[in-house]
Amino acid sequence: MSPPISRVPHGQSPLRTVQVLGGGNAGSWGHPLDDVLGGMHVRSLAEGLVARGVRVTVCAPAAADRVYGFTDTGAAHVHVPGSSDPVSVAALRTVCADADLVHAHGLHASFRAALALSGRRTPLVVTWHDHAQAEGPRAHLLRVLERRAAKSATVVLGTTSDLVDRARSRGARDARLAAIAVPRPRSGYIHPERPPSKVRAELGATERPLLLAVGSLDRHRGHELLLDAAHAWRRADPTPLTVIAGEGPLRPGLQKRIEDEELPVRLLGRRDDVGELLAAADLALLPGSREARSVLAQEALHARVPLVAVRTGGIPELVGDAAELVPPRDPEAFAAAVLRLLGDPARRQELRERGARQAAGWPTEDDTIAQVLSVYDELTQPGQA
């Protein structure tokens, strides 16, 4: 970020904000690229707001502060369980009592904030980071949650155009496209003591292509499709090694398939060195995503690693022509795209260059802070909220 300028005039009290995070869409705390765009965003937002003289209190499970270090930014952190039970909502209501504005991140946090602010005139901003999904009876409950959150919000910020449209369809009074930046690693992607060659050697990919996928091992991530596609590149010479960083409930079933079908795939579990894995990879793979703005896709383009991804959700809007996009639920097309890229160095270089240009056009952290502050100012001016 560029050096901030304090926004608080002499003698005037600073704006008091509460950032609400955590809930059913929070995913797995503790993995930097696993359903945690909301946490990364709040960490970046807290740092930028505090630096500009805004008072920030983050309400989130204690585990979230351990992962993201909200208090390291100068923000206050209050442990509030990520649930909608009366005790948790009451605790959130108490924290929000003196706030000038409340900003909730994610659907469940938005719903809980709406409950906590019921009967109050405190402006509520909500940011929807991803596409909540449900089937059967839970799909109806999901629509109810979305309608309550959208109608209760003063402003809804959606990270993609389709999320903005979704908020409007659920009754949002004011829905806007959010400028969301993913903070780049301050130390870059290559660790001086673990260059890509050493990482590849550790994984057993010194003389074969290395393919990287990242994400929790659940049914929305497309890992079954990835294993289906691996059948095709199992016959390539040399055979690519696919590694998947992440943990989740599908691990036993995926591992059994890998062993029974003798697939060239390794499950790495949770990793804290995803940036180094990415720097060592020949291709990044995104066979499915619940995120509207996939963190892996953004990290891959920043790191100049060619990306193969399914054409779903906000991915086309995010990457433009800087990735190989294939239809969802089509392992043959996914495998063909991977093999085509591995055999075409010129195309891989073209995607690296396009990726760098695409990433350069994404919002910066300063852009994000500027937009949020503009919304806050608009809603806290006399007569607005």
Secondary structure, 3 states (H helix, E strand, C coil): CCCCCCCCCCCCCCCEEEEECCCCCCCCCCCCCCCCHHHHHHHHHHHHHHHCCCEEEEEECHHHHHHHCHHHHCCEEEECCCCCCHHHHHHHHHHHHHCCEEEEECHHHHHHHHHHCCCCCCCEEEEECECCCCCCHHHHHHHHHHHHHHHHCCEEEECCHHHHHHHHHCCCCCEEECCCCCCCCCCCCCECCECHHHHHHHHCCCCCCEEEEECCCCCCCCHHHHHHHHHHHCCCCCCCEEEEEECCCCHHHHHHHHHHCCCCEEEEECCCCHHHHHHHCCEEEECCCCECCCHHHHHHHHCCCCEEEECCCCHHHHHCCCCEEECCCCHHHHHHHHHHHHCCHHHHHHHHHHHHHHHHCCCCHHHHHHHHHHHHHHHHCCCCC
